[in-house]
């Protein structure tokens, strides 16, 4: 019935998995479209309604901010979502679809039989990587990461295995996700501003945990030009990176709590995962963009970030940032090590991949010393700076 839908967006569940979002606008009209964003499967039922003027209203995906016209399903970014005709007759809502729709999930029918392949072993590295990616609570994600790291290093987990990672890692529902450009990070001049900076860094570290596990699971079956699989050391290297990132998140989250706040108190963004999505098909591209561009950029901004906290006498935060900095140097080194291990014509390939997958030029100032410590000399990044006009 019409009166059951007071919320602007309501998810309706379909037996075939093609769920629908029913939109109720302020002028008491109803619209319907597929609830899964055609870009990366984002939940449109959690999106925002925006009025673009001239009577055009759009539903905006909360993940990457793709907009979809309520009337046509068209997006200004070139995508197209499926829309459905909605009619209201005597306060009853009718959606033109052949599938039965429900307000609650439809239980799956048990189709288990002897012909179904068994689920992957629960004691392979890739199984646990995928499980961690699907864990929304960051504290649980950290605890699982450290446990799996210990078990892998001790030899208790022996097989790399294979598993299909999720399109996007899970996050707690109470997080407010905004476009990266709308996040206010502050300059560190006040306690509130320092909390905002630490909160932003904690968000990045949570994504960094997931990026480490994703590269393990997503590229576990990659073969080198020789036909050989990736060596065990590759996986051990990124298990260490995951463990470091988990340690970093814990340190930052603890410091935020000491400053009378908590992670999730401020909006976050998922911009870093866009790079993972863009490079999900190519291991070299993933190493180049995530570990040799983004992680190296973290080294570049460290001196200025550190000075902001030091200027306010925040010694506890300075200690945390120093731990993160020296670990991040080894992460850049890990990306560089495996990029050069896999790739033959390293420099030109790196430059081509960055131009293809990274928007714009690399911007100075660069932390030349930090990059050099990681093994990244100027020949890697200077040619990617905008030439003087």
TORMI-172129 format. One record per residue (C-alpha): x, y, z; residue in three letters. Coordinates in steps of 0.25 Angstrom, whole numbers, plus 5000, padded with zeros to 4 digits. Each point is the difference from the previous one (the first is absolute). Last residue first. Example, Ala and Ser with C-alpha at 12.3 -4.5 7.8 and 13.67 -1.06 7.14 Angstrom:
REM TORMI-172129
505549965029Ser/499449865002Ala/
REM end
This chain:
REM TORMI-172129
521951024920Unk/500849925009Unk/499849854999Unk/499049945009Unk/500749895009Unk/500049864995Unk/501450004995Unk/500450035015Unk/499449885005Unk/500849874997Unk/501350074996Unk/500050075013Unk/500449885008Unk/499049905006Unk/500949915009Unk/499150025013Unk/501150085006Unk/500050084987Unk/498550035002Unk/500350055014Unk/501150094995Unk/499350064989Unk/498850035008Unk/499350064987Unk/499550144999Unk/499449984990Unk/498849964992Unk/499949874992Unk/499250044987Unk/498549984998Unk/499149885002Unk/500749875003Unk/499749874992Unk/500550034986Unk/501150105003Unk/500549915012Unk/500049884991Unk/500850064990Unk/501050055009Unk/500249875007Unk/500149934987Unk/501150094996Unk/500849985013Unk/499849855001Unk/500349944986Unk/500049865006Unk/498950005010Unk/499749895011Unk/501250025009Unk/500150164997Unk/498550015005Unk/500349905011Unk/501150085006Unk/499450144998Unk/498749965007Unk/500849955012Unk/500950125000Unk/498750095001Unk/499649915011Unk/501350015007Unk/500050155000Unk/498549995005Unk/500649935013Unk/500950125003Unk/498950104998Unk/499049935008Unk/500949995012Unk/500350154999Unk/498550034999Unk/499849935013Unk/501150075007Unk/499550144995Unk/498649975005Unk/500549975014Unk/500950134999Unk/498950094998Unk/500750135003Unk/499250084990Unk/501250034991Unk/500349855000Unk/498649974995Unk/500150094988Unk/501549964998Unk/499649854998Unk/499050034990Unk/501050094992Unk/501149895001Unk/499149894996Unk/499450064987Unk/501049944991Unk/500149865007Unk/498549994998Unk/500250034986Unk/500949884999Unk/498849915005Unk/499150064989Unk/501049994988Unk/500849885002Unk/499149915009Unk/498650034995Unk/500350054985Unk/501249924996Unk/499749875008Unk/498650004995Unk/500450034986Unk/501049885000Unk/498949915005Unk/499050044990Unk/498549974999Unk/499750065014Unk/500750134996Unk/498950104999Unk/499249935011Unk/501250015009Unk/500250154996Unk/498650035004Unk/500349935013Unk/500850125004Unk/498850094998Unk/499249935011Unk/499750135008Unk/499750025015Unk/499150095008Unk/500350035015Unk/499649935013Unk/500349874993Unk/501349975007Unk/499950065014Unk/500150135008Unk/500650045013Unk/501450034996Unk/500449865006Unk/499049944991Unk/500750064988Unk/501349955005Unk/499549865001Unk/499450004986Unk/501350054995Unk/500849895007Unk/499049894996Unk/500050054985Unk/501550005000Unk/500149865005Unk/499049954990Unk/500850074989Unk/501249935005Unk/499449865000Unk/499450034986Unk/501450044995Unk/500649875007Unk/499049914993Unk/500450084987Unk/501449955001Unk/499649865004Unk/499249994987Unk/501150044991Unk/501049925008Unk/499249874996Unk/500450024986Unk/498950054989Unk/499749884992Unk/501049954989Unk/499650014985Unk/501350074997Unk/499350124996Unk/499550005015Unk/498649945003Unk/498950075008Unk/499149905008Unk/500150085014Unk/499750134993Unk/498750045006Unk/500249935014Unk/501450065003Unk/499850134993Unk/498750015008Unk/500649975014Unk/501050124998Unk/498950094995Unk/499149965011Unk/501050045011Unk/500350134992Unk/498550045000Unk/500049995015Unk/501350085000Unk/499450114991Unk/498850015010Unk/501050015012Unk/500750114992Unk/498750084999Unk/499749995014Unk/501450045004Unk/499850134992Unk/498650035005Unk/500549975014Unk/501150104998Unk/499050114995Unk/499249975012Unk/501250025009Unk/500350134993Unk/501150054990Unk/500149864993Unk/499750054986Unk/498649954998Unk/499549874994Unk/498750044994Unk/499549894991Unk/499250064988Unk/501049974990Unk/500149855003Unk/498549994997Unk/499349965013Unk/499749875008Unk/499350025013Unk/500449875008Unk/498849945009Unk/499849884990Unk/501449945004Unk/500849984987Unk/500249874991Unk/501150004990Unk/499650034985Unk/499949904988Unk/500149895010Unk/501349904999Unk/499849874993Unk/500949895006Unk/501249924997Unk/501049935008Unk/501350055006Unk/500249885008Unk/500849985013Unk/499350065011Unk/500649955013Unk/501450044994Unk/500350105012Unk/500050124990Unk/498649964995Unk/499449985013Unk/500650135006Unk/499550084988Unk/498649935001Unk/499950045014Unk/500550154997Unk/499050014989Unk/498849945008Unk/500350105011Unk/500050124991Unk/498849964992Unk/499349985013Unk/500350145005Unk/499650054986Unk/498649945000Unk/499649974986Unk/500649864998Unk/499949964985Unk/501450044997Unk/500449925012Unk/499349884995Unk/500650024986Unk/501450005006Unk/499749885009Unk/499649914988Unk/501250064992Unk/500949955011Unk/499549865000Unk/499449945012Unk/498550014998Unk/500249904988Unk/499150054988Unk/498649955000Unk/499749874994Unk/499549994986Unk/498549974999Unk/499749864993Unk/499649945014Unk/498950095002Unk/499750135007Unk/498950094994Unk/499550055013Unk/499050114995Unk/500550145004Unk/499150085009Unk/499450134994Unk/500550125006Unk/499050105006Unk/499150104994Unk/499549904989Unk/499950004985Unk/499549894991Unk/500750014986Unk/499350034987Unk/500250155002Unk/499150124998Unk/499950055014Unk/498650025006Unk/499850095012Unk/498649995007Unk/499450135005Unk/498849994991Unk/500949984988Unk/501450045000Unk/500949974988Unk/501549974999Unk/500749984987Unk/501349935002Unk/501450064997Unk/501349924997Unk/501350085001Unk/500850064989Unk/501450055001Unk/500650124993Unk/500550095011Unk/498850095000Unk/499249875004Unk/498749954993Unk/499049935008Unk/498950074991Unk/499050065010Unk/500849995013Unk/501350054993Unk/501249935006Unk/501250065006Unk/501449945002Unk/500550045014Unk/501149895001Unk/499549935012Unk/498750075005Unk/499349994986Unk/499250124997Unk/498650004996Unk/499650114991Unk/498950104998Unk/499750084987Unk/498850105002Unk/500850114993Unk/500950005012Unk/501149905003Unk/499249955013Unk/500849905008Unk/499649875007Unk/501149935008Unk/500449865000Unk/499849885010Unk/499049934991Unk/501050024988Unk/500949905007Unk/501350004992Unk/500249884990Unk/501250064993Unk/499550094988Unk/498649944998Unk/499650045014Unk/499249895006Unk/498550055004Unk/499549984987Unk/499050114997Unk/498650055005Unk/499350135001Unk/498950055009Unk/499350145001Unk/499650075012Unk/500650144996Unk/501149975011Unk/500549884992Unk/499849855004Unk/501049914993Unk/499949854999Unk/501349934999Unk/500049874993Unk/500649865002Unk/500549924989Unk/500349885009Unk/499149904993Unk/499050005011Unk/499950155001Unk/500250095012Unk/499550145001Unk/500950115005Unk/499350125005Unk/500550144997Unk/499350145004Unk/499449935012Unk/498550015002Unk/499749874992Unk/499049925008Unk/498950114997Unk/500049964985Unk/499649865003Unk/
REM end
